[in-house]
Amino acid sequence: MNFYDFSAKKMNGQEVKMEEYKNKVVLVVNTASKCGLTPQFEELEMLYKDYREQGLEILGFPCNQFAKQDSGSNDEINQFCKLNYGVTFTMFEKIKVNGEDAHPLYKYLKEQEKGFLSKEIKWNFTKFLIDQDGNVVKRYAPTVKPLKIKSDIENLLKK
């Protein structure tokens, strides 16, 4: 299995197969609207605007599993991201990233790149970088700001 074997629903309910992102560098992020790390949306959007023409895709997956910091509806979350941070990258429906009900994509991502001490997602804004062939190349802790991984993205885009 690889990244391209999965699918997820966008905020509008449309099913998207990850194979649509073949030959692109993808950054997958579990997000939250009411978190101390929420301002990372700003840097994620900056990265997306700077590199989308070169083949970067950013996929946001809202999650309410950490201190209930994304309790709104999908529509409310989507509006919040657009109004407050001008988010234009793809946002998906709210999912679970841990536990038995975790989205299959997140089960896969966690198996590919385990975090510090365990594979479980520790908090909002954990990031996974995927290369143009669908390989998970790196996992970043929630506190790693998006602009700090700019050089890793640039290196993959040069391939």
Residue frames relative to the residue before (quaternion, step in Angstrom):
aa qw qx qy qz dx dy dz
M 1.0000 0.0000 0.0000 0.0000 0.00 0.00 0.00
N 0.0187 0.7713 -0.6342 -0.0501 3.50 -1.28 0.43
F 0.7998 -0.3318 0.2205 0.4490 3.54 -1.37 0.06
Y 0.6855 0.5269 -0.2811 0.4165 3.57 0.98 -0.87
D 0.5849 0.5938 -0.3692 0.4110 3.60 1.24 -0.18
F 0.6733 0.5098 -0.2848 0.4535 3.60 1.25 -0.17
S 0.1237 -0.7553 0.6342 0.1094 3.50 -1.37 0.22
A 0.0685 -0.7734 0.6291 0.0370 3.56 -1.31 0.34
K 0.4604 -0.6822 0.4969 0.2751 3.56 -1.25 0.40
K 0.4157 -0.6838 0.5491 0.2409 3.52 -0.95 0.99
M 0.7285 -0.4383 0.3096 0.4258 3.55 -1.29 0.24
N 0.6978 0.4585 -0.2744 0.4771 3.59 1.10 -0.63
G 0.6041 -0.5942 0.3353 0.4117 3.59 1.31 0.19
Q 0.5063 0.6548 -0.4183 0.3740 3.60 1.27 -0.12
E 0.3895 -0.7097 0.5470 0.2130 3.55 -0.89 1.04
V 0.0816 -0.7913 0.6058 0.0125 3.56 -0.87 1.02
K 0.2828 -0.7311 0.5962 0.1732 3.54 -0.88 0.99
M 0.5035 -0.6730 0.4514 0.2996 3.55 -0.87 0.95
E 0.5334 0.6224 -0.4144 0.3954 3.60 1.18 -0.35
E 0.5182 0.6226 -0.4171 0.4121 3.61 1.24 -0.24
Y 0.6983 0.4538 -0.2571 0.4903 3.57 1.24 -0.41
K 0.2857 0.7610 -0.5288 0.2443 3.61 1.21 0.40
N 0.8293 0.1951 -0.1946 0.4861 3.51 -1.15 0.81
K 0.6160 0.4849 -0.3613 0.5049 3.59 1.22 0.47
V 0.4119 -0.6237 0.5898 0.3056 3.53 -1.32 0.38
V 0.1018 -0.8181 0.5660 0.0037 3.58 -0.77 1.07
L 0.1298 -0.7453 0.6496 0.0756 3.52 -1.08 0.86
V 0.1296 -0.7901 0.5984 0.0304 3.57 -0.61 1.22
V 0.0134 -0.8180 0.5713 -0.0653 3.57 -0.77 1.10
N 0.2576 -0.7142 0.6182 0.2035 3.59 -0.98 0.79
T 0.1648 -0.8414 0.5144 0.0148 3.54 -0.60 1.21
A 0.0738 -0.7610 0.6399 0.0778 3.54 -1.39 0.15
S 0.4485 -0.7317 0.4647 0.2181 3.56 -1.03 0.85
K 0.7860 0.2795 -0.1364 0.5343 3.58 1.13 -0.56
C 0.4228 0.6897 -0.4468 0.3819 3.52 0.88 1.05
G 0.5987 -0.5639 0.4236 0.3798 3.57 -1.16 0.50
L 0.6916 0.4622 -0.2723 0.4837 3.58 1.20 -0.46
T 0.3686 0.7696 -0.4605 0.2445 3.60 1.29 -0.07
P 0.6102 0.5618 -0.3781 0.4113 3.68 0.95 -0.61
Q 0.4832 0.6529 -0.4458 0.3762 3.62 1.24 -0.14
F 0.4829 0.6492 -0.4412 0.3882 3.60 1.20 -0.33
E 0.6267 0.5614 -0.3350 0.4240 3.57 1.00 -0.82
E 0.7033 0.4433 -0.2644 0.4889 3.60 0.86 -0.94
L 0.6025 0.5421 -0.3649 0.4581 3.59 1.05 -0.66
E 0.6628 0.4962 -0.3009 0.4732 3.58 0.93 -0.86
M 0.6179 0.5376 -0.3435 0.4595 3.60 1.04 -0.73
L 0.6492 0.5075 -0.3125 0.4725 3.58 0.93 -0.90
Y 0.6567 0.5224 -0.3123 0.4453 3.54 0.90 -0.94
K 0.6803 0.4839 -0.2965 0.4638 3.60 0.84 -0.91
D 0.6822 0.5029 -0.2851 0.4477 3.59 1.01 -0.82
Y 0.8353 0.2643 -0.0837 0.4748 3.59 0.96 -0.82
R 0.4408 0.7127 -0.4690 0.2790 3.64 1.15 -0.09
E 0.6399 0.5288 -0.3303 0.4492 3.60 1.04 -0.72
Q 0.6844 0.4600 -0.2758 0.4940 3.58 1.22 -0.48
G 0.6862 -0.5180 0.2738 0.4312 3.59 1.28 -0.01
L 0.4857 0.6446 -0.4612 0.3687 3.61 1.13 0.45
E 0.0609 -0.7492 0.6582 0.0422 3.54 -1.11 0.81
I 0.1350 -0.7551 0.6356 0.0875 3.55 -1.07 0.79
L 0.1164 -0.7957 0.5941 0.0173 3.54 -0.83 1.08
G 0.1489 -0.8108 0.5642 0.0464 3.56 -0.57 1.19
F 0.0870 -0.7922 0.6040 0.0046 3.55 -0.91 1.02
P 0.2736 -0.7750 0.5465 0.1606 3.62 -0.21 1.22
C 0.0223 -0.7915 0.6100 -0.0307 3.54 -1.07 0.81
N 0.2376 -0.7922 0.5525 0.1038 3.57 -0.95 0.92
Q 0.4323 0.7471 -0.4216 0.2779 3.60 1.24 0.27
F 0.7161 0.4120 -0.2488 0.5055 3.60 1.19 -0.32
A 0.8309 -0.2007 0.0662 0.5147 3.56 -0.31 1.34
K 0.5156 -0.6810 0.3969 0.3360 3.58 1.17 0.70
Q 0.2836 0.8092 -0.4657 0.2188 3.56 0.95 0.95
D 0.7338 0.2512 -0.2346 0.5860 3.56 1.27 0.36
S 0.1116 0.8613 -0.4831 0.1112 3.54 0.76 1.12
G 0.5225 0.6622 -0.4076 0.3499 3.61 1.22 -0.23
S 0.6185 -0.5068 0.4365 0.4124 3.53 -1.36 0.11
N 0.6766 -0.4660 0.3586 0.4432 3.58 -1.26 0.26
D 0.6476 0.5280 -0.3136 0.4511 3.57 0.98 -0.86
E 0.6585 0.5058 -0.3035 0.4674 3.59 0.95 -0.88
I 0.6432 0.5212 -0.3116 0.4664 3.57 0.99 -0.87
N 0.6563 0.5212 -0.3021 0.4543 3.55 0.92 -0.97
Q 0.6635 0.4968 -0.2978 0.4735 3.59 0.92 -0.91
F 0.6255 0.5452 -0.3314 0.4491 3.59 0.97 -0.87
C 0.6820 0.5006 -0.2887 0.4482 3.58 0.84 -1.01
K 0.6870 0.4782 -0.2839 0.4678 3.57 0.94 -0.87
L 0.7108 0.4752 -0.2683 0.4438 3.59 0.82 -0.99
N 0.7716 0.3904 -0.1938 0.4633 3.58 0.85 -0.95
Y 0.8193 0.2028 -0.0845 0.5296 3.60 1.04 -0.68
G 0.4331 -0.7311 0.4433 0.2853 3.60 1.25 0.06
V 0.2007 0.8276 -0.5037 0.1452 3.57 1.17 0.60
T 0.0538 -0.7915 0.6087 0.0045 3.55 -0.86 1.06
F 0.5352 0.5948 -0.4315 0.4165 3.62 1.20 -0.15
T 0.6584 -0.5598 0.3463 0.3649 3.56 -1.22 0.46
M 0.1109 -0.7622 0.6364 0.0413 3.51 -0.91 1.04
F 0.2547 -0.7727 0.5703 0.1135 3.54 -0.98 0.95
E 0.6686 -0.4747 0.3764 0.4312 3.54 -1.32 0.21
K 0.6282 -0.5440 0.4094 0.3765 3.54 -1.22 0.58
I 0.0426 -0.7981 0.6005 -0.0236 3.57 -0.96 0.95
K 0.4193 -0.6076 0.5814 0.3420 3.50 -1.43 -0.11
V 0.2517 -0.7886 0.5472 0.1242 3.56 -1.02 0.84
N 0.7445 0.2782 -0.1743 0.5813 3.58 1.29 -0.28
G 0.7338 0.4371 -0.3131 0.4153 3.53 -1.32 0.35
E 0.7494 -0.4100 0.2882 0.4327 3.53 -1.36 0.05
D 0.7231 0.4322 -0.2346 0.4850 3.56 1.07 -0.75
A 0.3299 0.7503 -0.5123 0.2564 3.59 1.20 0.27
H 0.5674 -0.5844 0.4559 0.3588 3.55 -1.11 0.72
P 0.5776 -0.6181 0.4024 0.3499 3.63 -0.94 0.83
L 0.6063 0.5507 -0.3627 0.4445 3.61 1.03 -0.68
Y 0.6913 0.4662 -0.2861 0.4721 3.59 0.91 -0.85
K 0.5768 0.5488 -0.3868 0.4653 3.59 1.07 -0.56
Y 0.6636 0.5078 -0.2874 0.4682 3.55 0.97 -0.91
L 0.6658 0.5158 -0.3115 0.4400 3.60 0.79 -1.02
K 0.6772 0.5009 -0.2933 0.4523 3.59 0.92 -0.91
E 0.6272 0.5195 -0.3388 0.4711 3.60 1.10 -0.59
Q 0.6738 0.5167 -0.2897 0.4416 3.57 1.03 -0.79
E 0.7991 0.0536 0.0038 0.5988 3.57 0.97 -0.87
K 0.1985 -0.8012 0.5575 0.0887 3.52 -0.23 1.29
G 0.4571 -0.6783 0.5055 0.2747 3.54 -1.16 0.58
F 0.7198 -0.3839 0.3288 0.4758 3.54 -1.31 -0.25
L 0.8546 0.0834 -0.1339 0.4948 3.58 -0.75 1.16
S 0.8091 -0.0546 0.0239 0.5847 3.65 1.02 -0.57
K 0.5796 -0.5980 0.4215 0.3589 3.54 -1.28 0.14
E 0.5173 0.6712 -0.4129 0.3338 3.60 1.19 -0.36
I 0.4928 -0.6107 0.5258 0.3282 3.55 -1.21 0.59
K 0.3343 -0.7847 0.4942 0.1684 3.58 -0.74 1.06
W 0.8077 -0.0732 0.1059 0.5754 3.59 1.03 -0.73
N 0.7036 -0.4314 0.3576 0.4369 3.53 -1.37 0.04
F 0.8246 0.2663 -0.2205 0.4478 3.53 -1.28 0.60
T 0.2791 0.6745 -0.5974 0.3321 3.54 0.99 0.92
K 0.1648 -0.8180 0.5494 0.0438 3.58 -0.88 0.96
F 0.1270 -0.7602 0.6334 0.0690 3.54 -1.15 0.77
L 0.2006 -0.7733 0.5936 0.0976 3.57 -0.87 1.02
I 0.1018 -0.8029 0.5873 -0.0090 3.54 -0.79 1.13
D 0.3795 -0.7476 0.4993 0.2186 3.57 -0.87 0.94
Q 0.7462 -0.4381 0.2881 0.4103 3.56 -1.36 0.10
D 0.6840 0.4591 -0.2800 0.4929 3.60 1.26 -0.29
G 0.5938 -0.6068 0.3521 0.3940 3.59 1.26 0.14
N 0.4966 0.6482 -0.4322 0.3826 3.58 1.24 0.30
V 0.3812 -0.6837 0.5691 0.2517 3.55 -0.99 0.85
V 0.1474 -0.8442 0.5125 0.0541 3.58 -0.42 1.20
K 0.8215 -0.0348 0.0360 0.5680 3.59 1.08 -0.53
R 0.2031 -0.7352 0.6344 0.1255 3.52 -1.27 0.61
Y 0.1634 -0.7928 0.5843 0.0573 3.56 -0.97 0.93
A 0.5146 -0.6414 0.4837 0.2998 3.53 -1.04 0.87
P 0.6701 -0.5247 0.3492 0.3921 3.59 -1.18 0.53
T 0.6972 0.4929 -0.2814 0.4379 3.60 1.00 -0.78
V 0.5329 0.5940 -0.4259 0.4264 3.61 1.23 -0.15
K 0.3374 -0.7655 0.5152 0.1863 3.54 -0.50 1.21
P 0.6285 -0.5875 0.3557 0.3651 3.59 -0.99 0.78
L 0.6690 0.5030 -0.3284 0.4378 3.63 0.88 -0.78
K 0.5735 0.5896 -0.3746 0.4280 3.62 1.22 -0.37
I 0.7168 0.4151 -0.2578 0.4974 3.61 1.19 -0.40
K 0.2948 0.7963 -0.4749 0.2311 3.55 1.33 0.23
S 0.6847 0.4874 -0.3023 0.4498 3.61 0.85 -0.93
D 0.6144 0.5285 -0.3541 0.4666 3.62 1.06 -0.65
I 0.6404 0.5126 -0.3155 0.4771 3.58 1.01 -0.82
E 0.6582 0.5180 -0.3078 0.4514 3.57 0.88 -0.96
N 0.6506 0.5231 -0.3197 0.4481 3.60 0.95 -0.86
L 0.6672 0.4797 -0.3066 0.4802 3.60 0.99 -0.77
L 0.6480 0.5302 -0.3237 0.4408 3.58 0.97 -0.78
K 0.6283 0.5470 -0.3286 0.4450 3.62 1.19 -0.51
K 0.5452 0.6483 -0.3968 0.3535 3.59 1.19 -0.44
